[in-house]
Amino acid sequence: MLIVSFGSPSSLSYATANILRSMGDELFGEHVFIQAMFLEELREKWFSAENQQKKCVILFSDCPHKKISELVSNVRSPIALVVEDFAHIVSYVMRSRGMEFAPAARFATQVVCALAALTSTPRVLRISPSDLSRNLGAFVESLCQFYGAAFSDAQIASIMTALAPEGSDIDTLKDYVERHFPHGSDLAEPLRLSPSQRAALKVLSDRYAPLTAGRTVSQFVWPTSLFLKWDEPGAFLEGPIELLGPARFIVCGPYLHLPEGKWRMTVEIETEHCHSDNRLGADIFSEAILTAITAKLPPAGLFAFHLDFEVTNPLAPVEIRIQVLTGCIEGRLALKHVQIDRREERGGIRAPSL
């Protein structure tokens, strides 16, 4: 039997996976527990010699690759899907893994886009923070029923003894999570973020949060504060860039993720004092160059250009790279706005739904 649990990084996800392991012990005897992100990992662990005779495989991933999701969907295996809201994911990975804000935000977009591909799978049980108030025994029974596993009252009692021993005062799912997976217990405290980081988190949360609710999103906005200066490794954009100097890349990033599909990126820049014949180049990179354009920089004012591309691997970060193609003797450039709209199959732009 195959028991699958996917979820965003959170105490609730890891607690659910552990509950499934206790179920596997009682209902099937010795089982195989596999945590994998890529299909190659899954195959290697599943077909190892010591796992061949096991009656049950429990698969868990907090960021499943497309090929794992497709495999599980194709065999029509039930999936318990645990997804927290976007800001919660960012907060959790910052606190539990010691990440800085930008890499945590990038990772959160990767997780959300990976899990969004599962929302159309027919046999999905969505588990959310609203389930924390449920009685733990009732939650365990609902999982057994969802996976179609035969069980007796005595087996449920044995599972509960393992999860909530006598005297442990564990009654609800929340009690169990807080007792055994307390990493998220301080999430109520506000993160120490700069004003620009707080603004970026709000923009990303507003745009990516619908994906965690199983909805399709047709438009994203990427905060310019998450883009980086090419000339200064690790430095984020703050204000205009001086163009004086040789031909070179000037902007890169933000290494965020998008759901699978066809997209159009609209990039708005502002120029000043570009009186020479300066040319701009821009491309989108995600495992390979997906598209590229060149244009003459206007002397001054707002200027927008479009880049059409397709995402086939939501786990691969998307980066726009902007460069000046000629040496510049003057001028400044500021990145003002980056918006990504879903394109319909016929090539048009889908009207924003948010």
C-alpha positions in Angstrom: 0.0 0.0 0.0 1.2 3.5 -0.8 0.4 6.3 1.7 1.3 9.8 0.5 1.6 13.0 2.4 2.8 16.3 0.9 3.0 19.6 2.7 4.7 22.9 3.1 7.5 23.1 5.7 5.6 23.4 9.0 5.1 21.7 12.3 1.7 20.5 11.1 3.2 18.8 8.0 5.8 17.0 10.0 3.4 16.0 12.7 1.0 14.6 10.1 3.8 12.5 8.5 4.7 11.2 12.0 1.1 10.2 12.7 1.1 8.3 9.4 4.2 6.4 10.5 2.4 5.3 13.7 -0.5 4.2 11.5 1.8 2.2 9.3 3.4 0.5 12.3 0.1 -0.7 13.7 -1.9 -1.4 10.5 0.8 -2.9 8.3 3.7 -3.9 10.6 7.2 -2.8 9.5 6.9 -0.2 6.7 9.1 1.9 4.5 9.2 5.7 5.2 10.6 7.7 2.3 11.2 11.4 2.3 12.0 12.5 -1.2 12.0 15.6 -3.3 13.0 14.0 -6.6 11.8 10.9 -8.4 15.4 9.5 -8.5 15.5 9.6 -4.7 12.1 7.8 -4.5 13.2 5.0 -6.8 16.5 4.5 -5.1 14.9 4.1 -1.6 11.9 2.2 -2.8 13.8 -0.5 -4.7 16.6 -1.0 -2.2 17.0 -4.6 -1.1 15.9 -4.1 2.5 12.6 -2.5 1.4 11.4 -5.2 -1.1 9.3 -7.2 1.4 7.6 -4.3 3.1 3.8 -4.1 2.8 3.5 -0.4 3.1 5.4 2.6 1.7 4.8 6.0 3.3 6.0 8.8 1.1 6.5 12.3 2.4 7.8 15.5 0.7 7.6 19.1 1.7 8.5 20.2 -1.9 7.8 17.4 -4.4 9.2 17.6 -7.9 6.7 17.5 -10.8 7.7 13.9 -11.7 6.8 12.6 -8.2 3.5 14.5 -8.3 2.7 13.0 -11.7 3.6 9.5 -10.5 1.3 9.7 -7.5 -1.5 11.2 -9.6 -1.1 8.6 -12.3 -1.5 5.7 -9.8 -4.5 7.6 -8.3 -3.0 7.4 -4.8 -4.8 9.4 -2.1 -2.8 12.4 -1.0 -2.9 14.2 2.4 -1.9 17.8 1.5 -0.9 20.1 4.3 -0.5 23.7 3.2 0.0 26.7 5.4 -0.4 30.3 4.2 2.5 32.0 2.5 3.6 34.3 5.3 3.6 31.3 7.7 5.9 29.3 5.5 8.3 32.2 5.2 8.2 32.7 9.0 8.7 29.0 9.7 11.7 28.5 7.5 13.4 31.7 8.8 13.0 30.5 12.4 13.5 26.8 12.0 16.3 26.8 9.4 18.0 30.1 10.2 17.3 31.5 6.7 17.5 35.2 5.9 14.3 36.8 4.4 15.2 36.7 0.7 16.1 33.0 0.5 13.1 32.2 2.7 10.8 34.0 0.4 12.3 32.3 -2.6 11.9 28.9 -1.0 8.3 29.6 0.0 7.4 30.5 -3.7 9.1 27.2 -4.7 7.1 25.1 -2.2 3.8 26.8 -3.0 4.3 26.4 -6.7 5.3 22.7 -6.3 2.2 22.0 -4.2 -0.2 24.0 -6.4 0.3 21.4 -9.1 -1.6 18.9 -6.9 -4.7 20.9 -6.4 -6.4 19.4 -9.5 -5.6 15.8 -8.3 -9.0 14.2 -7.5 -8.1 12.3 -4.3 -6.7 15.0 -2.1 -7.4 15.6 1.6 -6.5 19.2 2.5 -5.3 19.6 6.0 -5.0 23.1 7.4 -4.5 24.9 10.7 -8.3 24.8 11.2 -7.8 21.0 11.8 -5.6 21.7 14.9 -8.7 21.9 17.1 -9.8 18.4 16.2 -9.7 15.5 18.6 -6.5 13.5 17.8 -8.3 10.1 17.8 -10.9 11.4 15.4 -8.2 12.8 13.2 -6.4 9.5 13.1 -9.6 7.6 12.2 -10.3 10.1 9.4 -6.9 9.5 7.9 -7.4 5.7 8.0 -10.7 6.1 6.3 -9.3 8.5 3.7 -6.6 6.0 2.7 -9.0 3.1 2.6 -7.1 1.2 5.3 -9.0 -1.4 7.2 -8.8 -0.9 11.0 -10.4 -2.0 14.2 -11.1 -0.1 17.4 -8.3 -2.0 19.1 -5.8 -0.8 16.4 -6.9 2.8 16.8 -6.4 2.5 20.5 -2.9 1.1 20.0 -2.1 4.0 17.6 -3.3 6.5 20.2 -1.2 4.8 22.9 1.8 5.4 20.7 0.9 9.0 19.9 -0.6 10.1 23.2 0.5 7.8 26.1 -1.5 7.9 29.3 -0.7 11.0 31.3 0.5 13.0 28.3 -2.5 15.3 28.4 -2.7 15.1 24.6 -6.3 15.4 23.4 -6.3 17.5 20.2 -4.1 17.5 17.1 -2.8 20.9 18.3 -1.7 19.3 21.6 0.3 16.6 19.7 1.9 19.2 17.4 3.0 21.4 20.2 4.3 18.5 22.3 6.4 16.8 19.5 7.0 19.5 16.9 7.3 22.8 18.8 9.4 24.5 16.1 6.6 26.8 15.1 5.5 27.7 18.7 7.0 31.2 18.4 5.4 32.1 15.1 3.0 34.4 16.8 5.9 36.8 17.5 6.5 39.2 14.6 9.5 38.7 12.4 12.3 41.2 12.6 12.0 42.6 9.1 13.0 45.9 7.6 10.2 48.1 6.2 11.1 47.1 2.6 11.1 43.4 3.6 7.7 43.8 5.2 6.3 45.5 2.1 7.8 42.7 -0.1 6.3 40.0 2.1 2.9 41.6 1.9 3.1 41.8 -1.9 4.2 38.2 -2.3 1.7 36.9 0.3 -1.2 38.7 -1.5 -0.2 37.1 -4.9 0.9 33.6 -3.8 -1.6 33.0 -1.0 -4.4 32.0 -3.4 -2.2 29.1 -4.6 -2.2 27.6 -1.1 -6.0 27.7 -1.2 -6.1 25.7 -4.4 -7.0 28.6 -6.7 -5.4 29.5 -10.0 -3.5 32.8 -10.0 -3.2 34.7 -13.3 -1.0 37.6 -12.2 2.1 38.0 -10.0 4.0 41.1 -8.9 7.6 40.8 -7.9 8.9 43.5 -5.5 11.8 45.4 -6.9 13.5 45.3 -3.5 14.2 41.6 -4.1 16.3 42.1 -7.2 20.0 42.3 -7.0 22.8 44.6 -8.3 25.0 42.5 -10.6 28.0 44.7 -9.9 27.8 44.2 -6.1 27.3 40.5 -5.3 24.6 40.0 -2.6 23.5 43.7 -2.7 19.8 44.4 -3.3 18.5 47.2 -5.4 18.1 50.5 -3.7 17.3 53.3 -6.0 18.7 54.0 -9.5 21.8 52.4 -11.0 24.6 54.6 -12.5 25.2 53.4 -16.1 28.6 55.1 -16.5 31.0 52.3 -17.4 31.6 49.4 -19.8 28.9 47.1 -21.3 27.9 44.8 -18.5 25.0 43.1 -16.6 23.4 45.5 -14.1 20.4 43.7 -12.6 19.6 40.1 -11.8 17.1 38.1 -9.7 14.9 37.7 -7.9 15.0 33.9 -8.2 11.4 33.4 -7.3 9.2 30.6 -8.7 6.1 30.5 -10.9 3.5 27.8 -11.5 3.7 25.8 -14.7 2.4 27.6 -17.7 2.9 30.4 -20.3 3.6 33.9 -18.9 4.3 37.4 -20.0 6.6 39.5 -17.9 6.2 43.3 -18.1 9.2 45.3 -16.9 9.0 49.0 -16.2 12.1 51.0 -15.9 12.9 54.7 -15.6 15.9 56.4 -17.3 17.6 59.7 -16.8 20.3 61.5 -18.9 20.7 58.7 -21.4 21.7 61.0 -24.3 24.1 58.6 -26.0 23.1 55.7 -28.2 22.8 53.2 -25.3 21.2 49.8 -25.8 19.6 47.6 -23.3 19.4 43.8 -23.3 17.2 41.6 -21.1 16.6 37.9 -20.8 14.8 35.4 -18.6 16.8 32.5 -17.3 15.4 29.3 -15.7 17.7 26.4 -16.2 18.2 27.9 -19.7 17.6 31.2 -21.4 13.9 31.2 -22.1 13.6 34.5 -24.0 15.5 37.7 -24.7 15.1 41.2 -26.1 17.2 44.2 -27.0 16.0 47.8 -27.1 17.4 51.4 -27.3 17.2 53.2 -24.0 15.2 56.4 -24.2 16.9 59.6 -23.0 14.6 60.0 -20.0 11.2 58.8 -18.7 9.3 55.6 -18.1 9.9 52.7 -20.5 8.3 49.2 -20.5 9.1 46.0 -22.3 7.6 42.5 -22.4 9.1 39.1 -22.2 7.0 36.0 -23.1 8.1 32.7 -21.8 7.0 29.3 -20.5 7.6 27.6 -17.2 7.8 23.8 -17.3 9.5 23.2 -14.0 8.1 25.1 -11.0 11.0 24.0 -8.9 13.5 26.0 -11.0 13.9 29.6 -10.0 13.1 32.3 -12.6 15.6 35.2 -13.1 15.5 38.2 -15.3 18.9 39.6 -16.3 19.3 43.1 -17.5 22.4 44.5 -19.1 23.7 47.5 -21.0 25.0 46.3 -24.4 27.3 49.3 -25.0 29.6 51.3 -22.8 27.9 54.3 -21.3 29.3 57.7 -20.7 26.3 58.9 -18.7 22.8 57.9 -17.6 20.9 56.3 -14.8 18.3 53.5 -14.7 15.8 52.5 -12.1 13.7 49.3 -12.0 10.2 50.5 -11.2 7.8 47.6 -11.5 7.8 43.9 -12.6 4.5 42.1 -13.3 3.9 38.6 -14.7 0.6 37.7 -16.4 -0.6 34.3 -17.5 -1.0 34.0 -21.2 -3.8 32.1 -22.8 -3.1 29.3 -25.3 -4.0 31.6 -28.2 -1.3 34.0 -27.1 -3.4 36.7 -25.4 -3.1 37.9 -21.8 -5.6 36.5 -19.4 -7.5 39.3 -17.6 -6.2 39.5 -13.9 -8.4 37.6 -11.5 -7.1 39.1 -8.3 
